[in-house]
Amino acid sequence: MSVSAQQISAFKSYGGLLKEDHRIPRPSFIANPKKRNSKWTFPQAAVIPNFHLPMRSFEVKNRTSSEEIKSLRLITAIKTPYLPDGRFDLEAYDALMHMQIKDGVEAVIVGGTTGEGQLMSWDEHIMLIGHTVNCFGGSIKVIGNTGSNSTREAIHATEQGFAVGMHAALHINPYYGKTSLEGILSHFESVLPMGPTIIYNVPSRTGQDIPPQVIQVLAQNSNLAGVKECMGNERVEQYTNDGIVVWSGNDDQCHDARWGHGATGVISVVSNLVPGLMKEIMFSGKNLSLNSKIMPLIEWLFVEPNPIGLNTALAQLGVVRPVFRLPYVPLPLAKRLEFVRIVKEIGRDKFIGEKEVRVLSDDDFILVSRY
């Protein structure tokens, strides 16, 4: 059954209810031959096939500008805690968020690599973004990782992320099934129109660098807030010189990126643990002494691929339950002992949480494969 333009117009004008003036003849396969002349009233709830209803209101789409995102200096790639059955531990998550806000973090990446978005269903992913916006969006900017190696999924997830109120999106270039430079451009150009966007370049995970010539083309779109760059400070400085906002994606390089190469700030893993110290590094000028002081912690965190070290550390601090979604597993005992020493050297009061740091035994950890 086709629907005319007149009927669609009436549908929109009357809140989805077609008036009596727009009745449609009864389909022949249900017509009563004895009552061919009787009128049939169209159902009040009508389904309009292939009729696009936008997911976001004008107000939501324009609530946050790219300029607001460009000014952020300290962004935490927030950890996602779990219950023993592998579901989200929202109580622990909310406590973690409160600690970040209290110590001066300006924004969070929800469901990024650190937050294990790669281990979430999209339903979980969007729910966590919406929960974060609902509970904390008035105090901190919420940047949802809605990137994917599938352009179709990236588009759909980004629509949903902005629909639930996220302030900006984080997008990665297609990984594993790598594409050409033209394909990378087309991928990002498909999601940029939806709202403020940070592009994430991390070749160690994607297997493919996003070269500056691609970013320079994308920078012509006003929705490009900037780049999270993991290719080092030479690349950071190149973007800065080109007038493109850039955040360091490497905690061990972020001090020099900020104060020596023009980076706006950092998207940080270590700020999950010591947000106050990271705020001091990002806001208070060059501080080589403090940077050197936290370097052993940063090196410890990345002895295995992120977020293994962070998950282990937060469990040892008693901030989250010692629950891991596989394939992540905790650091071995020797490294856990080393973390206790690092905490004591830096000072327990500099770390989040109030419990004493513990070593934990191997049996304390729960590894969840189905959730």
Secondary structure, DSSP 4 states (H G I P E B T S, - for coil): ----HHHHHHHHHTTT---GGG--PPPGGG--GGGTTS--PPPSS---TT----SS-HHHHTSS-HHHHHT--EEEE----B-TTSSB-HHHHHHHHHHHHHTT--EEEESSTTTTGGGS-HHHHHHHHHHHHHHHTTTSEEEEE---SSHHHHHHHHHHHHHTT-SEEEEE---SS---HHHHHHHHHHHGGGS-EEEEE-HHHHSS---HHHHHHHTTSTTEEEEEE-S-HHHHHHHHHTT--EEE--GGGHHHHHHHS---EEEESGGGT-HHHHHHHHHS---HHHHHHHHHHHHHHTSSSTTHHHHHHHHHTTSS-SEEETT--PPPHHHHHHHHHHHHHH-GGGSSSSSPP----GGG-EEES--
